[in-house]
């Protein structure tokens, strides 16, 4: 009786790495990886060799050297005796400040302009069209310079705010708009979790609260924690409403309370007071000075990017089926409620991906601050520090790493949000 047996299997052959589709893709990837790594090794070796020919080495010790230059706008303590690393930190914080302010303002302007462009009111629609087409078709650098010139040449001097002068402060005599910038009130703590320290105040030694960043960090932590608790209260109220048909009363006040009350209590503990700017001598004293360079960069980035966001929002709204609007109207919802509750939530799935690119562009476009003298990280680490130390390679690598990390954090955070609002398929 004859039996059927499996044919003997052939052993592995080297030619299968090229001709066998099971192994060909792996072979190509391994070869490409080896070539890329070899290119990187050659590039690093060639760079080190060229530096040695010039009598240089590759190190970041320059960050500990004395900087020797001043920075006019800063969020942390700094002087010309500080290190280049401290100067880089000040520049990084300045960049993040204008990026955060710009993203928030541009989003608000873009959403409003995008919605109003679809308005049935002809005048409003055309005004928004003029704004969008005007700002996005003129280079950003020109808008930065124009706004800076208006702030510098079209506003009064500090001396005009003296008694009997031609200018006056606004917002209950607490805000001054001058050619040196905008002066706003500042929150000052009379007590600090960092203890007290001695300082020279008007020629006399006094005990003052230590400048403890932990105070403001705790304030920020309370606000962020309150927002998360408020979201939990909102989700719980929504779940109760879906289960019973009745929404728990006082949900809004509960959310407002968990955000505001802990912060107010902390302010009372720290003895928070309001330091209002006042004219003294040739300039204002007290308060916070927002320099014209910061204002120009902030406004220009917001208006310019807001024009692009407006078109993104308009496209996202138009991508929602018209039947959604008609169904909402049939249920008796007003146009404003329809937009907030029906249209925009669905349009966000279309808006978020291109919105990420606009946030990244705004953050990187902040490097144009050098045109108006705003000391961002491009001007400190990527400018004066490199010129003084001659460490152009190390400085540019750190500068590129900062923009890379910042961009990845922004895109990662918005991608997480995008995943939370996208359609869930079964």
Phi, psi and omega per residue, in radians:
X1 nan 2.188 -3.103
X2 -1.442 2.484 3.100
X3 -2.075 2.569 3.094
X4 -1.591 2.277 3.107
X5 -2.168 2.656 3.094
X6 -1.189 2.470 3.112
X7 -1.151 2.557 -3.128
X8 -1.090 2.371 3.137
X9 -1.369 2.465 3.135
X10 -1.422 2.591 3.120
X11 -1.296 2.940 -3.130
X12 -1.238 2.364 3.120
X13 -2.091 2.579 -3.121
X14 -1.047 -0.602 -3.104
X15 -1.099 -0.356 3.140
X16 -1.155 -0.413 3.112
X17 -1.108 -0.387 -3.126
X18 -1.877 -0.752 -2.994
X19 -1.665 -0.299 -3.120
X20 -1.621 2.161 -3.092
X21 -1.143 -0.313 3.120
X22 -1.225 -0.464 -3.055
X23 -2.036 -0.234 -3.007
X24 -1.080 -0.765 -3.105
X25 -1.123 -0.654 3.099
X26 -1.136 -0.713 3.132
X27 -1.066 -0.798 -3.135
X28 -1.079 -0.738 -3.133
X29 -1.136 -0.722 3.138
X30 -1.135 -0.756 3.131
X31 -1.121 -0.756 3.122
X32 -1.095 -0.705 3.119
X33 -1.106 -0.754 3.140
X34 -1.097 -0.751 -3.140
X35 -1.128 -0.720 3.134
X36 -1.127 -0.800 3.129
X37 -1.111 -0.676 3.096
X38 -1.116 -0.688 3.088
X39 -1.125 -0.700 3.108
X40 -1.147 -0.729 3.108
X41 -1.081 -0.742 3.115
X42 -1.112 -0.720 -3.119
X43 -1.117 -0.781 3.136
X44 -1.136 -0.783 -3.136
X45 -1.102 -0.723 3.128
X46 -1.146 -0.660 3.114
X47 -1.144 -0.787 3.134
X48 -1.098 -0.694 3.119
X49 -1.121 -0.773 3.136
X50 -1.139 -0.642 3.088
X51 -1.144 -0.703 3.125
X52 -1.142 -0.590 3.085
X53 -1.128 -0.628 3.114
X54 -1.446 0.024 -3.137
X55 1.367 0.419 -3.138
X56 -2.015 2.778 2.990
X57 -2.134 3.114 -3.114
X58 -1.961 1.836 3.082
X59 -2.739 2.882 -3.102
X60 -1.945 0.448 3.122
X61 -1.140 -0.363 -3.131
X62 -1.105 -0.371 -3.134
X63 -1.144 -0.367 3.115
X64 -1.622 -0.018 3.139
X65 -1.443 2.779 3.125
X66 -1.164 2.345 -3.072
X67 -1.341 -0.874 3.088
X68 1.401 0.226 3.080
X69 -2.396 2.745 -3.084
X70 -1.699 2.716 3.067
X71 -2.218 2.121 -2.996
X72 -1.316 -0.645 -3.114
X73 -1.969 2.078 -3.084
X74 -2.594 2.650 3.136
X75 -1.788 -0.302 3.114
X76 -2.210 2.890 -3.121
X77 -1.115 2.387 -3.126
X78 -2.812 2.510 3.019
X79 -2.501 3.024 -3.115
X80 -1.225 -0.116 3.044
X81 -1.565 -0.100 3.112
X82 -1.258 2.943 -3.102
X83 -1.461 2.907 3.057
X84 -1.120 -0.540 3.071
X85 -1.117 -0.694 3.082
X86 -1.156 -0.706 3.094
X87 -1.081 -0.693 3.099
X88 -1.117 -0.681 3.106
X89 -1.097 -0.749 3.104
X90 -1.063 -0.764 3.112
X91 -1.113 -0.678 3.114
X92 -1.112 -0.792 3.128
X93 -1.116 -0.671 3.094
X94 -1.119 -0.693 3.097
X95 -1.136 -0.797 3.133
X96 -1.121 -0.624 3.125
X97 -1.056 -0.904 -3.094
X98 -1.228 -0.512 3.114
X99 -1.201 -0.777 -3.140
X100 -1.153 -0.836 3.112
X101 -1.052 -0.746 -3.130
X102 -1.138 -0.750 -3.136
X103 -1.116 -0.745 3.141
X104 -1.128 -0.866 -3.096
X105 -1.153 -0.729 -3.136
X106 -1.119 -0.636 3.120
X107 -1.139 -0.795 3.130
X108 -1.083 -0.829 3.140
X109 -1.106 -0.735 -3.099
X110 -1.142 -0.742 3.138
X111 -1.137 -0.786 -3.134
X112 -1.098 -0.835 -3.120
X113 -1.147 -0.671 3.139
X114 -1.139 -0.696 3.111
X115 -1.220 -0.756 -3.093
X116 -1.204 -0.425 3.075
X117 -1.123 -0.391 3.119
X118 -1.682 0.132 -3.124
X119 -1.164 2.614 3.062
X120 -1.346 -0.225 3.088
X121 -1.335 2.028 -3.034
X122 -1.096 -0.714 -3.092
X123 -1.127 -0.844 -3.123
X124 -1.108 -0.767 3.139
X125 -1.039 -0.764 -3.121
X126 -1.244 -0.603 3.080
X127 -1.101 -0.729 3.098
X128 -1.172 -0.583 3.079
X129 -1.138 -0.725 3.097
X130 -1.077 -0.748 3.115
X131 -1.066 -0.861 -3.090
X132 -1.097 -0.892 -3.083
X133 -1.206 -0.568 -3.135
X134 -1.208 -0.781 -3.044
X135 -1.412 -0.636 -3.052
X136 -1.443 -0.186 -3.140
X137 -1.832 0.110 3.050
X138 -2.067 2.347 -3.086
X139 -0.948 2.507 -3.107
X140 -1.063 -0.675 -3.113
X141 -1.009 -0.663 3.134
X142 -1.146 -0.689 3.119
X143 -1.157 -0.666 3.098
X144 -1.062 -0.803 -3.115
X145 -1.194 -0.697 -3.132
X146 -1.108 -0.826 -3.125
X147 -1.140 -0.679 3.105
X148 -1.102 -0.721 3.127
X149 -1.143 -0.699 3.117
X150 -1.123 -0.757 -3.140
X151 -1.153 -0.582 -3.082
X152 -1.447 -0.737 -3.028
X153 -1.687 -0.372 -3.038
X154 -1.791 0.120 3.140
X155 -2.072 2.704 -3.075
X156 -1.241 2.824 3.070
X157 -1.430 2.767 3.125
X158 -0.994 -0.602 -3.118
X159 -1.138 -0.398 3.127
X160 -1.234 -0.201 -3.138
X161 -1.589 -0.003 3.091
X162 -1.176 2.879 3.138
X163 -1.028 2.202 -3.094
X164 1.520 0.049 -3.138
X165 -1.394 -3.131 -3.063
X166 -1.575 -0.145 -3.096
X167 -2.083 2.730 3.117
X168 -2.486 2.708 3.137
X169 -1.357 2.798 -3.105
X170 -2.049 3.099 3.115
X171 0.957 1.061 3.124
X172 1.031 0.748 3.083
X173 1.024 0.680 -3.112
X174 -2.132 -0.190 -3.109
X175 -2.252 2.322 3.123
X176 -2.159 2.264 3.094
X177 -1.894 1.923 -3.088
X178 -2.266 3.092 -3.136
X179 -1.329 -0.042 3.046
X180 -1.784 -0.026 3.120
X181 2.335 -3.037 3.113
X182 -1.869 2.237 3.139
X183 -1.830 2.172 -3.100
X184 -2.190 2.795 3.116
X185 -1.110 2.703 -3.133
X186 -2.179 2.451 3.067
X187 -1.498 2.118 -3.109
X188 -2.056 2.349 3.110
X189 -1.659 2.227 3.078
X190 -1.467 -0.251 3.023
X191 -2.260 2.738 -3.079
X192 -2.508 2.545 3.041
X193 -1.218 -0.257 3.096
X194 -1.554 0.118 3.132
X195 1.498 -2.858 -3.133
X196 -2.059 2.849 3.093
X197 -2.576 2.842 3.120
X198 -1.644 2.532 -3.137
X199 -2.647 2.737 3.088
X200 -1.482 2.026 3.126
X201 -2.158 1.978 -3.106
X202 0.959 0.716 3.081
X203 1.437 0.000 -3.121
X204 -2.137 2.571 3.132
X205 -1.450 2.131 -3.132
X206 -2.269 2.766 3.073
X207 -1.588 2.128 -3.105
X208 -2.238 2.774 3.101
X209 -1.079 2.448 3.081
X210 -1.164 2.520 3.103
X211 -1.333 1.505 -3.048
X212 -1.745 1.930 3.077
X213 -1.055 -0.348 -3.122
X214 -1.113 -0.479 3.116
X215 -1.078 -0.913 -3.123
X216 -1.238 -0.537 3.072
X217 -1.113 -0.690 3.116
X218 -1.175 -0.672 3.083
X219 -1.058 -0.813 3.127
X220 -1.103 -0.699 3.136
X221 -1.111 -0.688 3.112
X222 -1.126 -0.715 3.140
X223 -1.142 -0.814 -3.141
X224 -1.100 -0.765 3.101
X225 -1.088 -0.680 3.097
X226 -1.102 -0.647 3.113
X227 -1.118 -0.739 3.127
X228 -1.144 -0.699 3.099
X229 -1.141 -0.681 3.114
X230 -1.112 -0.663 3.087
X231 -1.141 -0.657 3.102
X232 -1.127 -0.724 3.100
X233 -1.094 -0.702 3.130
X234 -1.127 -0.779 3.131
X235 -1.125 -0.688 3.131
X236 -1.152 -0.719 3.116
X237 -1.132 -0.687 3.119
X238 -1.139 -0.722 3.115
X239 -1.116 -0.689 3.102
X240 -1.135 -0.717 3.126
X241 -1.125 -0.710 3.133
X242 -1.189 -0.533 -3.108
X243 -1.434 -0.659 -3.040
X244 -1.954 -0.291 -3.086
X245 1.472 -0.014 -3.140
X246 -2.148 2.221 3.135
X247 -1.478 2.330 3.129
X248 -1.000 2.342 -3.124
X249 -1.240 2.646 3.058
X250 1.326 0.318 -3.115
X251 -1.089 -0.753 -3.125
X252 -1.069 -0.778 -3.103
X253 -1.209 -0.556 3.067
X254 -1.130 -0.776 3.135
X255 -1.124 -0.746 3.118
X256 -1.118 -0.650 -3.109
X257 -1.168 -0.750 -3.100
X258 -1.218 -0.315 3.096
X259 -1.580 -0.752 -2.986
X260 -1.538 -0.809 -2.998
X261 -1.056 -0.829 3.119
X262 -1.042 -0.646 3.119
X263 -1.170 -0.740 3.111
X264 -1.109 -0.699 3.117
X265 -1.103 -0.743 3.105
X266 -1.115 -0.690 3.091
X267 -1.054 -0.717 3.112
X268 -1.129 -0.730 3.136
X269 -1.091 -0.712 -3.119
X270 -1.451 -0.057 3.131
X271 1.152 0.875 -3.094
X272 -1.200 2.328 3.042
X273 -2.271 2.838 -3.112
X274 -1.796 2.050 3.118
X275 -1.651 1.840 -3.074
X276 -1.576 2.338 3.099
X277 -1.126 2.533 3.123
X278 -2.514 2.597 -3.120
X279 -1.302 2.329 3.115
X280 -2.650 2.030 -3.092
X281 1.251 -2.204 -3.093
X282 -1.723 0.047 -3.101
X283 -2.705 3.058 3.115
X284 -1.439 2.613 3.028
X285 -2.150 2.652 -3.107
X286 1.367 3.000 -3.139
X287 1.229 -2.892 3.115
X288 -2.077 2.324 3.109
X289 -1.736 2.082 2.989
X290 -1.699 1.831 -3.043
X291 -1.171 2.729 -3.115
X292 -1.036 -0.553 3.120
X293 -1.123 -0.730 3.094
X294 -1.163 -0.770 -3.127
X295 -1.078 -0.800 -3.114
X296 -1.090 -0.791 -3.131
X297 -1.159 -0.753 -3.136
X298 -1.087 -0.900 -3.109
X299 -1.128 -0.753 -3.104
X300 -1.128 -0.803 3.118
X301 -1.087 -0.699 -3.107
X302 -1.184 -0.833 -3.106
X303 -1.176 -0.718 -3.121
X304 -1.161 -0.896 -3.131
X305 -1.212 -0.582 3.105
X306 -1.048 -0.566 3.105
X307 -1.130 -0.688 3.104
X308 -1.240 -0.698 3.126
X309 -1.115 -0.599 3.111
X310 -1.035 -0.743 3.109
X311 -1.197 -0.608 3.083
X312 -1.131 -0.761 3.130
X313 -1.134 -0.749 3.129
X314 -1.060 -0.763 3.114
X315 -1.139 -0.659 3.112
X316 -1.142 -0.685 3.119
X317 -1.162 -0.752 3.137
X318 -1.166 -0.363 3.128
X319 -1.323 -0.285 3.110
X320 -1.398 2.349 -3.110
X321 -0.987 2.410 3.120
X322 -1.110 -0.425 3.108
X323 -1.095 -0.460 3.095
X324 -1.125 -0.759 3.115
X325 -1.141 -0.776 -3.128
X326 -1.111 -0.656 3.121
X327 -1.167 -0.689 3.118
X328 -1.139 -0.720 3.092
X329 -1.113 -0.641 3.136
X330 -1.151 -0.470 3.095
X331 -1.464 -0.063 3.089
X332 1.635 0.196 3.120
X333 -1.335 2.450 3.087
X334 -1.277 2.787 -3.128
X335 -0.968 -0.729 -3.122
X336 -1.143 -0.738 3.112
X337 -1.199 -0.620 3.079
X338 -1.076 -0.755 3.135
X339 -1.120 -0.760 -3.059
X340 -1.318 -0.622 -3.006
X341 -1.759 -0.416 -3.029
X342 -2.011 -0.917 -2.983
X343 -1.348 -1.001 -3.053
X344 -1.046 -0.746 3.100
X345 -0.997 -0.649 3.102
X346 -1.336 -0.608 -3.137
X347 -1.205 -0.413 -3.112
X348 -1.045 -0.527 3.122
X349 -1.123 -0.481 3.102
X350 -1.594 -0.502 -3.026
X351 -1.379 -0.695 -2.964
X352 -1.017 -0.869 -3.090
X353 -0.968 -0.905 3.095
X354 -1.225 -0.412 3.103
X355 -1.137 -0.588 3.088
X356 -1.022 -0.771 -3.141
X357 -1.087 -0.651 3.132
X358 -1.185 -0.673 3.073
X359 -1.114 -0.724 3.124
X360 -1.146 -0.724 3.107
X361 -1.102 -0.720 3.137
X362 -1.092 -0.765 -3.125
X363 -1.091 -0.752 -3.125
X364 -1.321 -0.547 3.094
X365 -1.203 -0.277 3.090
X366 -1.102 -0.278 3.086
X367 -1.154 -0.212 3.046
X368 -1.270 0.015 3.130
X369 -1.027 -0.413 -3.121
X370 -1.077 -0.386 -3.122
X371 -1.190 -0.457 -3.116
X372 -2.077 0.208 3.042
X373 1.407 0.309 3.063
X374 -1.409 2.208 -3.005
X375 -1.509 1.458 3.043
X376 -1.638 -2.990 -3.081
X377 -1.168 -0.476 3.077
X378 -1.175 -0.601 -3.130
X379 -1.424 -0.558 -3.112
X380 -1.514 -1.330 -3.099
X381 -1.120 -0.775 -3.076
X382 -1.541 0.069 -3.109
X383 -2.245 -1.493 -3.040
X384 -1.120 -0.748 -3.127
X385 -1.058 -0.775 3.120
X386 -1.117 -0.738 -3.132
X387 -1.123 -0.608 -3.102
X388 -1.401 -0.648 -3.042
X389 -1.691 -0.347 -3.077
X390 1.286 0.220 -3.136
X391 -1.674 1.129 -3.061
X392 -1.203 -0.625 -3.124
X393 -1.184 -0.873 -3.136
X394 -1.112 -0.721 3.141
X395 -1.099 -0.782 -3.135
X396 -1.201 -0.590 3.079
X397 -1.136 -0.747 3.103
X398 -1.149 -0.697 3.129
X399 -1.105 -0.804 3.104
X400 -1.114 -0.661 3.119
X401 -1.122 -0.682 3.120
X402 -1.089 -0.845 -3.130
X403 -1.137 -0.613 3.126
X404 -1.141 -0.844 -3.125
X405 -1.117 -0.756 3.136
X406 -1.070 -0.765 -3.139
X407 -1.137 -0.698 3.134
X408 -1.161 -0.657 3.112
X409 -1.141 -0.770 3.140
X410 -1.097 -0.867 -3.114
X411 -1.147 -0.648 3.119
X412 -1.132 -0.755 3.136
X413 -1.120 -0.760 -3.129
X414 -1.267 -0.518 3.054
X415 -1.167 -0.639 3.056
X416 -1.079 -0.771 3.102
X417 -1.127 -0.687 3.133
X418 -1.099 -0.665 3.107
X419 -1.171 -0.497 -3.119
X420 -1.348 -0.400 -3.097
X421 -1.853 -0.100 -3.099
X422 -1.300 2.823 -3.126
X423 -1.119 2.347 3.099
X424 -1.687 2.111 3.131
X425 -1.681 2.581 3.103
X426 -1.376 nan nan
